[in-house]
Amino acid sequence: MLLSTLVIMSAMVLLLVALKPGRLATMGPSAAIIGLRRPRCQGRGPGQAISQPHNRPGRLPPGTMPMEHPSRATFNRVQADPSLPERDASIVAEFEAAPWLLPPRTKALTYTGVHNLGQLLELRATPFGKHPKTMTLLTLNKQFAVMTQNTIYSMVKFGGVRNYIVATWDPGDLAACADLNLPCADVTRFLPEPMNRAQDAGAFGSHDYLVVCWLRSFLLTHLLRQGFVVFSTDSDISYFLKPVWESYMRFMEEAGADAAFQTEAPRAAPLLAAPVGPAWCRMRVL
């Protein structure tokens, strides 16, 4: 039986950088962090690009997308000719924040049909600053797919994130994820024990809920050991006009921290600092 000894962090975002003991940091939503830090960032070179773009009307932060994208006109063109995205890369770029509006399982996307975690990471991970491999992690349950779509849309369009993958552990969820044209990884091998699919499956504190919580911990540990810098986000979060990776990495670097955690339970108030190191990465199911 899986014991509920894991500290559950709901509505959580976390950024993990290194498998070594180090200082801790707490962090809140990206908009709040940068908003509070804005006076310090003025006139500081790279920091200005993070905190100042809203002082110039009409200028979007790097990596964000024009408000009119994707357009109804382009969508209608794709509906009339579903093969169009395979011939025109600009259409794929226009729908980057909403790939589910493209024809299902379109071959225009480089990751279509790739569900092996390692292979997908090779396609999706990107360098950032001094870190050669960074990636953003979400999970998907088909019953809550609309929330995940909202998170991805806001995170890509307004937060400038491009290196995300979506983890699934159920064949039905994987199929639903693929139908949405998302970069879906099958992470079934990280399940600590089988799901029981009881009537309360997925409810807070249920067996299957705890199994998934442990799965995510094991998956994050695996990614860290592979040398990735990981930004892990829940799938019920909306992002605002702030570059996500630039915001969080600047916060981490100025704090001299190896990891930063946020928890919004029960009412979006408390922040949680947690250490990262070999002991943390040796967590086991008790």
C-alpha positions as CSV (number, residue, x, y, z in Angstrom):
1,M,0.0,0.0,0.0
2,L,1.3,3.4,-0.9
3,L,1.6,5.6,2.2
4,S,0.6,9.2,2.1
5,T,3.9,10.4,3.6
6,L,4.6,12.7,0.6
7,V,4.0,16.4,1.3
8,I,1.5,17.4,-1.4
9,M,2.0,20.8,-3.0
10,S,-1.2,21.7,-4.9
11,A,-1.3,24.4,-7.7
12,M,2.5,24.1,-7.6
13,V,5.2,25.4,-9.8
14,L,8.8,24.6,-9.1
15,L,12.1,25.0,-10.7
16,L,15.0,22.6,-10.0
17,V,18.5,23.4,-11.2
18,A,21.1,21.1,-9.6
19,L,21.6,17.9,-7.6
20,K,23.7,19.5,-5.0
21,P,23.2,21.0,-1.5
22,G,22.6,24.7,-1.7
23,R,20.7,27.7,-0.6
24,L,16.9,27.8,-0.7
25,A,14.5,30.2,-2.3
26,T,10.8,30.7,-2.3
27,M,8.9,32.1,-5.2
28,G,5.5,33.2,-6.2
29,P,3.8,33.7,-9.5
30,S,6.0,35.2,-12.1
31,A,4.0,38.4,-12.4
32,A,4.2,39.0,-8.7
33,I,7.9,38.3,-8.4
34,I,8.9,40.6,-11.2
35,G,6.4,43.2,-10.2
36,L,7.8,43.4,-6.7
37,R,11.4,43.4,-8.0
38,R,10.8,46.0,-10.7
39,P,12.5,49.0,-9.1
40,R,15.7,47.0,-8.6
41,C,15.8,45.9,-12.3
42,Q,15.7,49.4,-13.8
43,G,18.8,50.3,-15.7
44,R,20.4,46.9,-15.1
45,G,20.9,45.7,-18.7
46,P,19.4,42.2,-19.1
47,G,17.0,42.8,-16.3
48,Q,15.3,45.6,-18.1
49,A,14.1,43.2,-20.8
50,I,12.3,41.3,-18.1
51,S,10.7,44.0,-16.1
52,Q,10.3,47.0,-18.4
53,P,8.5,45.9,-21.6
54,H,5.1,47.1,-20.3
55,N,6.4,50.7,-20.1
56,R,6.5,50.8,-23.9
57,P,3.0,50.4,-25.3
58,G,2.8,47.8,-28.1
59,R,6.1,46.1,-27.3
60,L,5.9,42.4,-26.2
61,P,8.5,40.6,-24.2
62,P,10.8,38.3,-26.1
63,G,9.2,34.9,-27.0
64,T,5.6,36.1,-26.6
65,M,3.2,36.0,-29.5
66,P,1.1,38.7,-31.2
67,M,-2.4,39.0,-29.7
68,E,-4.0,38.2,-33.1
69,H,-2.3,34.8,-33.3
70,P,-3.7,32.4,-34.2
71,S,-6.1,34.2,-36.5
72,R,-9.5,33.1,-37.6
73,A,-8.5,33.7,-41.2
74,T,-5.6,31.3,-41.0
75,F,-7.7,28.7,-39.2
76,N,-10.2,28.8,-42.0
77,R,-7.4,28.3,-44.5
78,V,-6.2,25.2,-42.7
79,Q,-9.8,23.9,-42.4
80,A,-10.1,24.2,-46.2
81,D,-6.7,22.5,-46.8
82,P,-5.5,20.3,-43.9
83,S,-2.2,19.7,-45.6
84,L,-1.3,23.4,-45.6
85,P,0.7,23.4,-42.3
86,E,3.0,20.7,-43.7
87,R,3.9,23.1,-46.6
88,D,4.0,26.4,-44.7
89,A,6.1,26.6,-41.5
90,S,4.7,30.0,-40.7
91,I,1.3,28.5,-40.0
92,V,2.8,26.0,-37.5
93,A,4.5,29.0,-35.8
94,E,1.2,30.9,-35.7
95,F,-0.5,28.0,-33.9
96,E,2.3,27.3,-31.5
97,A,0.3,28.3,-28.5
98,A,-2.7,26.3,-29.7
99,P,-1.6,23.3,-31.7
100,W,-4.9,21.5,-31.1
101,L,-6.4,23.9,-33.7
102,L,-4.3,22.2,-36.4
103,P,-5.5,19.0,-38.0
104,P,-5.3,16.1,-35.4
105,R,-1.8,14.4,-35.4
106,T,-0.6,16.6,-38.2
107,K,2.8,15.6,-39.6
108,A,3.8,19.3,-39.7
109,L,5.0,19.0,-36.1
110,T,8.4,17.4,-35.6
111,Y,7.3,15.6,-32.5
112,T,4.1,13.9,-33.9
113,G,4.2,10.2,-33.1
114,V,7.2,10.5,-30.7
115,H,6.1,9.4,-27.2
116,N,9.4,8.0,-25.8
117,L,10.6,10.3,-23.1
118,G,14.2,10.4,-24.1
119,Q,13.5,11.0,-27.8
120,L,11.0,13.7,-27.0
121,L,13.4,15.5,-24.7
122,E,16.0,15.5,-27.6
123,L,13.4,17.3,-29.7
124,R,12.0,19.7,-27.1
125,A,14.8,20.6,-24.6
126,T,16.6,23.9,-25.1
127,P,19.6,25.6,-23.7
128,F,19.1,28.6,-21.5
129,G,22.0,30.8,-20.3
130,K,24.8,28.6,-18.9
131,H,22.5,25.5,-18.8
132,P,22.6,23.3,-21.9
133,K,19.4,21.4,-21.2
134,T,16.2,22.9,-19.9
135,M,12.7,21.7,-20.1
136,T,9.2,22.4,-18.8
137,L,7.0,19.6,-17.5
138,L,3.2,19.3,-17.4
139,T,0.9,16.4,-17.0
140,L,-2.4,15.7,-18.7
141,N,-5.6,13.8,-17.7
142,K,-8.2,13.8,-20.5
143,Q,-11.0,14.7,-18.1
144,F,-9.2,18.0,-17.4
145,A,-7.7,18.6,-20.8
146,V,-9.3,22.0,-21.2
147,M,-7.5,23.3,-18.2
148,T,-4.2,22.0,-19.6
149,Q,-4.9,23.6,-22.9
150,N,-5.5,27.0,-21.1
151,T,-2.2,26.6,-19.2
152,I,-0.2,25.8,-22.4
153,Y,-1.9,28.6,-24.3
154,S,-1.0,31.2,-21.7
155,M,2.4,29.8,-21.0
156,V,3.5,29.7,-24.6
157,K,1.7,32.9,-25.9
158,F,2.3,35.2,-22.9
159,G,5.2,33.4,-21.1
160,G,7.4,32.6,-24.0
161,V,7.8,28.9,-23.1
162,R,8.7,26.6,-26.0
163,N,10.5,23.7,-24.3
164,Y,7.5,21.9,-22.7
165,I,6.5,18.3,-22.8
166,V,3.3,16.7,-21.5
167,A,3.6,13.6,-19.4
168,T,0.9,10.9,-19.5
169,W,0.7,7.4,-17.8
170,D,-2.6,6.1,-19.2
171,P,-3.2,4.9,-22.8
172,G,-6.4,6.8,-23.1
173,D,-4.7,10.0,-21.8
174,L,-1.8,9.5,-24.2
175,A,-4.2,9.2,-27.2
176,A,-6.1,12.3,-26.1
177,C,-2.9,14.2,-25.7
178,A,-1.7,13.1,-29.2
179,D,-5.1,14.1,-30.7
180,L,-4.4,17.6,-29.3
181,N,-1.1,17.8,-31.2
182,L,0.8,18.1,-27.9
183,P,4.4,16.8,-27.3
184,C,3.3,13.8,-25.2
185,A,5.6,11.5,-23.3
186,D,4.6,8.0,-22.0
187,V,5.9,8.0,-18.4
188,T,4.1,4.8,-17.3
189,R,7.4,3.3,-16.2
190,F,7.6,5.8,-13.4
191,L,4.4,4.6,-11.7
192,P,5.4,3.3,-8.2
193,E,2.5,0.9,-8.3
194,P,-0.5,0.2,-10.5
195,M,-3.6,2.5,-10.4
196,N,-6.6,0.9,-8.8
197,R,-9.1,3.0,-10.8
198,A,-11.5,3.0,-7.8
199,Q,-14.7,5.1,-7.8
200,D,-12.8,7.9,-6.1
201,A,-9.8,7.7,-8.5
202,G,-8.3,11.2,-8.9
203,A,-9.9,12.7,-5.8
204,F,-7.6,14.5,-3.5
205,G,-5.9,12.0,-1.1
206,S,-7.2,9.0,-3.0
207,H,-4.9,6.0,-3.9
208,D,-4.5,7.0,-7.5
209,Y,-4.0,10.7,-6.6
210,L,-1.1,9.7,-4.4
211,V,0.4,7.4,-7.0
212,V,0.5,10.2,-9.5
213,C,2.1,12.5,-6.9
214,W,4.9,9.9,-6.4
215,L,5.2,9.4,-10.1
216,R,5.9,13.1,-10.6
217,S,8.6,13.0,-7.9
218,F,10.3,10.0,-9.5
219,L,10.1,11.6,-12.9
220,L,11.6,14.9,-11.7
221,T,14.4,13.0,-10.0
222,H,15.1,11.1,-13.3
223,L,15.2,14.3,-15.3
224,L,17.6,16.0,-12.8
225,R,19.9,13.0,-12.9
226,Q,19.9,13.3,-16.7
227,G,21.3,16.9,-16.3
228,F,18.1,18.8,-17.1
229,V,17.0,22.1,-15.5
230,V,13.3,21.4,-14.9
231,F,10.4,23.9,-14.6
232,S,7.5,21.8,-13.4
233,T,4.0,23.4,-13.4
234,D,0.5,22.2,-12.6
235,S,-2.0,22.2,-15.4
236,D,-4.5,24.6,-13.8
237,I,-2.3,27.7,-13.9
238,S,-2.6,30.8,-16.2
239,Y,0.5,32.8,-17.1
240,F,0.6,36.6,-17.7
241,L,2.8,38.8,-19.9
242,K,6.1,37.9,-18.2
243,P,8.8,35.7,-19.7
244,V,8.6,32.6,-17.6
245,W,12.1,31.2,-17.8
246,E,13.8,34.6,-17.7
247,S,11.8,35.6,-14.7
248,Y,12.4,32.4,-12.6
249,M,16.0,32.0,-13.6
250,R,16.9,35.6,-12.7
251,F,15.1,35.1,-9.3
252,M,17.0,31.8,-8.7
253,E,20.4,33.2,-9.7
254,E,20.1,36.3,-7.6
255,A,19.0,34.2,-4.6
256,G,21.9,31.8,-5.2
257,A,19.4,29.0,-4.9
258,D,19.4,25.5,-6.4
259,A,15.6,25.0,-6.2
260,A,12.5,27.1,-5.7
261,F,9.1,25.8,-4.8
262,Q,5.7,27.5,-4.6
263,T,2.5,26.1,-3.1
264,E,-0.8,27.9,-3.2
265,A,-2.7,25.7,-0.8
266,P,-5.1,26.5,0.8
267,R,-5.7,30.1,-0.5
268,A,-2.8,31.1,-2.7
269,A,-1.0,32.5,0.4
270,P,1.9,30.5,1.7
271,L,5.3,29.8,0.1
272,L,7.3,26.7,0.7
273,A,11.1,26.5,0.6
274,A,12.6,23.1,0.2
275,P,16.1,21.8,-0.2
276,V,17.4,20.0,-3.2
277,G,20.3,17.5,-3.0
278,P,21.2,13.8,-3.0
279,A,19.1,13.1,0.1
280,W,16.0,14.6,-1.6
281,C,16.7,12.6,-4.8
282,R,16.9,9.3,-2.9
283,M,13.2,9.4,-1.9
284,R,11.6,6.0,-1.8
285,V,8.1,4.7,-1.4
286,L,7.9,3.6,2.3
